[in-house]
Amino acid sequence: MVIDDEEKIRTLLSRIIGLEGYDVLQAQDAATAYKRLEHSDVDIVVCDVKLPDANGVELCKIIKERYPFCELIMLTAHGNIADGVQAIKNGAFDYITKGDDNDKVLPLLSRAAEKVNLQKRVKLLEEKLDKRYSFSNIIGTSAAVNEAISLAKKVSATDATVLLLGETGTGKEVFAQAIHYNSKRKDNNFLAINCSAFGRELLESEIFGHKAGAFTGANKDKRGLIEEADKGTLFLDEIGEMHIELQSKLLRVLEMNEFIKVGDTKPIKVNVRIISATNRDLLQDIKEGKFREDLYYRLNVFTIQLPSLKERKEDIPLLAKFYADLFAVRANKHIKGMTDGFIKALVNHYWKGNIRELKNVMERSVILEETEQLTVDSLPLELQNPDNSLSGNHQLSAFSLASVEKLHIQRVLNHTKGNKAEAARLLNIGLTTLYRKIEEYKLA
């Protein structure tokens, strides 16, 4: 839109701009401009500073407040530094003098158009992000999952620390992301780390960062996730696996809003929200001296228990349909639905890995299925023949390899008098793997 009370200049500018492929509107004063802006999607305004019913510099401020993605180029007959400075402060893209800077108009329009397009793309991506992490995208209609969503919605409006509890694969990170992207921190970073995936020293460096020379190989300063998540959210998955010495450093962040990098002596202030998650019994870990009680109560300000699939079986068909549609698109297959037998097999299965396991089974089924409906034949054998499954309440065969494994793990646990960390070391497996085996075989 060209706004100028001099008809000749307005018409000339409109013709020049129009020849470059732009659609151009005209307005002779501020009142006309307001009306046309209300009914048209205007990306760029070229406006005279002197208008019969308004000051163009002040008009610039009003338009930017009402239409933040609109860019303004101010025109004046006489260069005035004070007006130029104020116009830029009010949000103008640039400020040029009539006659002297005519050759600058079209290049300025091109640059302003690029900025508008970039802003629109960013806005579209933000809207997609908001939709992706909306609570409405969490699949399920069961009372258990609705209760978890209701609690998550309430706490997302606050800065309270949140502890998410639940079996592996129940969607703890999905809930953490939804809480963040529906909070006032959503425009800042959401960062996540699995505490069981790193050793003590590496986890300390990843979370808190380090100074150059702090240890062998530390050639330069490194910002940790706590610092990167400043004004945002840090999600600590498998918090129960964090070494007890690191727990004291995390406690300082929660109590003092500060931390010290590895190899440094000066504290760094941060404003970060902590969301943590675990599938372990932290109260039992506290009794065994593996988890700090004071940290537990700082993390446990607001607890949300996420239900396992066995607690929300009515949601299994909904989740299955979602993943069937998703993987059908990815595999370029036309899957119309699922047979009753297929759904029944899913509902009756004991999902140790919960949603994560269901997702993997659905991807496999879509890949293998050659018809337009998912059938029992595309399922793994343990779902096709539940009587042969190692899950649920079915007894293990005395001749099965799983039975031997179960007996061996029980003997090692007896030898270590229940010390799971020592048992995992002797078995030469990860502690998380041992916990999964204990749950799978229903060991004490």
Buried (B, 14 or more C-beta within 10 A) or exposed (E): BBBBBBEEBBEBBBEBBEEEEBEBBBBBBBEBBBEBBEEEEBBBBBBBBBBEEBBBBBBBBBBBEEBEBBBBBBBBBEEBEEBBEBBBEBBBBBBBBBEEBEEEBBEBBEBBBEBBEEBEEEEEEEEEEEEEBEBEEBBBEBEBBBEBBEBBEEBBEBBBBBBBBBBBBBBBBBBBBBBBBBBEBBEBBBBBBBBBBBEEEEBBBBBBBBBEEBEEEBEEBBEBBBBBBBEBBBBBBBBBBBBEEBBEBBBEBBEEEEBBBBBBEEEBEBEBBBBBBBBBBBEEBBEEEBBBEEBBEBBBBBEBBBBBBBBBBEBBBBBBBBBBEBBBEEEEBEBEEBBEBBBEBBBEBBBBBBBBBBBBBBBBBBEEBEEEEBBBBBBBEBBBEBEEBBEEEEEBEEEEEEBEBBEEBBEBBEEBEEBBEBBBBEBEBEBBEBBBBBEBBEEE
